[in-house]
Amino acid sequence: MKHFVSRLALASALSVAGFAAHAANTDITVAMQLEPPHLDPTSAAAGAIDSVLYSNVFEGLTRFMGDGSVVAGLAKSWDISDDGLVYTFILHDNVLFHDGSTMDAEDVQFSLNRARADDSTNAQKALFAGITDVSALDAATVVVTLDAPNGNFLFNLAWGDAIIVAPESIDGIKQAPIGTGAFKFANWVQGDKIELTRNDAYWGTPAVLENVTFKFISDPTAAFASVMAEDVDAFVGFPAPENLPQFEADPRFQVLVGSTEGETILSTNNKMPPFDNVKVREALAHAIDRQAIVDGAMFGYGTPIGTHFAPHNPAYVDLTGSSAYDPELAKKLLAEAGFADGFETTLHLPPPSYARRGGEIIAAQLAQVGIKVQITNVEWAQWLETVFRGKDFGLTIVSHTEPMDIGIYANPEYYFQYDNPAFQELMTNLNATTDPEARTALMGDAQRMISSDFVNGYLFQLAQLSVAKAGVQGLWTNAPTQATDLTAVSWAD
Amino acid sequence: MNRNLIIGLILSAIAILAALMSFIWTPFDHVAMNIPAKLQTPNLTHWFGTDHFGRDIFSMIMVGARTSIAVAFVAVGIGMGLGIPLGLWAAARKGSYIDELIMRANDLIFAFPSLVIAILITAIFGAGAVNAIIAIGIFNIPVFARVVRGAAMPIWEREFILAARVAGKNAARISVEHILPNVLNLLIVQATIQFSLGILAEAALSYVGLGAQPPTPSWGRMLADAQTLVSIAPHLALIPGFAIIITVMGLNLMGDGLRDYLNPRTRVART
């Protein structure tokens, strides 16, 4: 749910000021849609913060790579006890924060304890819930003890919410972040841009780029203009898929089409009649033509999904067949549920085009089986208030962008209010399982369970669409987490 | 009849006929999506082409005319229904505290642009065609109140009003029986102009998402939807744009023409 919150704090409209083209090949200007509300990844759900800072400025013990794999970060190696409860991390030597102080075991201890504290404002506290103790054996060794084996623990530590910060710089982190990454924070012009410079004292492979500017351009039309005019070198998360064919046809640009962790779903209020009836939800699923939505709303970019799981994940099970487009079956199911004449409901649509355009298409498709949908376009703030917190909605469309977030279905309080003890038990088992094969099997069961319960309408996996000048190389094509990792980006000669 | 009036009548008639026609016939169902047939340029099947969902733009323009005209019509009705009585009342009690109260309250509303009023109303009650009507209607109240008051005041000084008073008619009766018929010409002209402003305001509100909600077609929302597509399918923006221009220009020309036509002095001068 990361990107919702970021839009909240982002009300400023941005001007596309033209500025001088970069002569040197060690500078880059990367545009994105949303500006971070502040610069502390450990105390907000705003994905825009990670988009700027993850891996560039801040690092964790482990980290995501562009292909979604989790590799060692600040931890050089680790050892897991046989019972799966004790993780001993060996840290890299000579890691310095940007202010010159040393990063050592005490900083790790501080960071993890801060994230899991009772008064922590970390947006993903669940990642740290199983930790019972963090202790520093010596300057380079940290021992983390869990209350139960957690097969996801190294994955959890790779999240932007688990980056390592120093106790000395924590007070100013929201305006002047000090991390260990290959880039240092330099300047933030609010409403316009954030600038980073290369960290020459970096402990690992140094970055090729010297100066990085992140520009924030929220309007899709302005985004198109800024790329066309070459005001920006790359636009990560380009908001207007309809414009991509033009960039593809233009030799000045390259278009990167990848996958995200964003399962785009027709969220259904499982507690609100008539959606508390599984037959009605099943009818809903069969009334939706996914391909038409991908073509109409996303201009063909996006992979249809049949459950809440990313198709590029090896554990993904293709269940699109069990909710195939079949309006006649949908009508029959509605009749069986006692709604032969259909019913009326509401559809709340947040601002992104996947929702606004997708919503119009879904409304037309549902009308075909007799479900009358009242569309309400809402801003993110309103969406969070009425839908997410207030749970006052029938249907809504939203993309859940966190990696591996099927666990939200185990929380009966979550806004779509799916309450199935069997699923909750399944998730408990999954969390306690470390054997990869057993985990894959459990994840398959989980996908099948929410699919056969038709909890939500599963639409498509949001595509990661980026445009860059032809000479830019090393950008992430996929978005395994919200990040714009520039540490390996360079210009071709 | 002068030229402005004729051109204005013809252009307005196109819009109004399109709106009326849409109740009985459109070439296609205006909400029917056909995504494989999206973004067609104007052709023999789809006279104005298709939009990003493959809907027929000609049909959407026709139904959109209905939305625009209905919103503007009701909004002008609200403005006249409340503005005219207030204006007559203020004129009848010229200089009194009632006059001051009405006119200062009008100034207050007048100071807010209609878009700001609309944003305020939709923030409180939610977006939708009805709230757009209310917002535009509220904006129209002071316009009519001022025009009526200004025109009514000199009439109150006339001898036939004095005669009516002597005959024992009270102020309310005089306002309705003697003042109103004498300012009617002016009101017809003003209503025509407010009507065109209402269509513009509806388009503006729909453009920012505060007007009629999908799937109800609206010219303003068609423009907004076309925004990112303008470089690949310019007709998506041009067609609703022209529809707005033709209607608004038609109504303005008609307003100008009516003013000349209904004003005895200019009518004599022209004929």
Interface residues (C-beta under 8 A of the other chain):
Chain A: P220 T221 F224 A240 E242 N243 P245 Q246 A292 D295 G296 S353 R357 G359 E360 I361 A363 A364 A367 Q374 I375 T376 N377
Chain B: V31 A32 M33 I35 P36 K38 H52 F53 G54 G126 A127 G209 Q213 P214 P215 Q227 T228 L229 V230 S231 I232
